[in-house]
Amino acid sequence: MVDLKGQYNKIKTEIDHAVLDCIQSTAFINGPDVQKFATALQDYLKVKKVIPCANGTDALQIAMMALELEPGDEIIVPSFTYIATAEVIGLLGLVPVMVDVDPITFNLRKEDIEAAITSKTKAIVPVHLFGQSAPMEAIMQIADARQLYVIEDTAQAIGATYTFKDGRKQRVGTIGHIGCTSFFPSKNLGCYGDGGAIFTNDEALGEKLKVIANHGQIKKYVHKYIGVNSRLDTIQAAILNVKLKYLDEYAAARLKAADYYDQELAGLPGITTPVRVADSTHVFHQYTLKVESNRDALKAFLEANSIPAMIYYPVPLNEQEAFRGIGKVIGDLTVTQSLCKTVLSLPIHTELTTEEQDYIINKIKEFLKK
Ligand SMILES: *Cc1c(COP(=O)(O)O)cnc(C)c1O
């Protein structure tokens, strides 16, 4: 699905230098590259605070820990997402409230959120699924009216830009109260191991998030909160300092690949290509088709022809055993149920060539003719 080796080879000299410098400095924990990366990402995102941490799941957990929520408080999440989004909610004794998603964008819808709000609702977690923003203007309006927190799960959409009705543009992850992201190797901005970050425009909240990520310590051996130990390794920060410079280029390469798939797969019977919304750029973390029938047979056919194809996500959150007795489900989640049976993600990455895409496209056409 990704070609991390090909991507590395193009920036090998820079990466190797950065990593070796870090090893030679022996500043493995909280070395200068970590702050340098936080500052560079702040500038890129135009956000006041970036707090690097160990992974995207920790970012979400730390975000929720900072909000002083109480057991039983409810957090609205899409039912069609990766487990991490809701797992931390369960872990903290909070209630993940799973709502359905839009059949076209796969993201949260205003109506579903409104229908799920109770007196216990404290936050909404929009996930910018597959690289495109959730409808943030509507979500922020609901949140403002109901005094809810918004924690953006930006693990799949770093670099995407959302445009408000008045023309104002903001990077996703910087619109809600807190944004969270992951630098897992296959994410759009991936390091060479685990990594994550939390963003906020609220300075006081930023300070608190930073403290919680570091054992709740406000000064040496003085601990104000129960925190965690969640750090971004200096080596990973050094790698990210190199890769951040290429993020826009990487997004452009993914977009070009997506344009080509769109063009070549348009109008094929039973296949729906990803729909792009007007108010967000799409950074194509995934290129996800809806396949009306025989999705699993198509996947198997592609795999038999050495083409990786993945189902994100085969099982909705509400059907995960882990959430039994913990989560709350709103409505019958018909869209989510249907998406789990029809979605299929094709390879998309920064090194994908037109020849490789032609091969994939032709195999899809061959399958449909059978
Ligand atoms: C990858 C991902 C995460 C978790 O990130 P990790 O760094 O693997 O912990 C959370 N949410 C979504 C939507 C993701 O895709």
The ligand as a Gaussian input file, in Angstrom:
#p B3LYP/6-31G(d) Opt

LIG

0 1
 C       -3.369000       5.873000      12.868000
 C       -4.569000       6.413000      13.536000
 C       -4.608000       6.657000      14.928000
 C       -3.559000       6.196000      15.877000
 O       -2.256000       6.537000      15.646000
 P       -1.066000       5.666000      16.269000
 O        0.111000       6.556000      16.082000
 O       -0.978000       4.393000      15.501000
 O       -1.346000       5.441000      17.705000
 C       -5.728000       7.273000      15.446000
 N       -6.779000       7.599000      14.670000
 C       -6.795000       7.356000      13.353000
 C       -7.987000       7.763000      12.552000
 C       -5.703000       6.744000      12.741000
 O       -5.735000       6.500000      11.426000

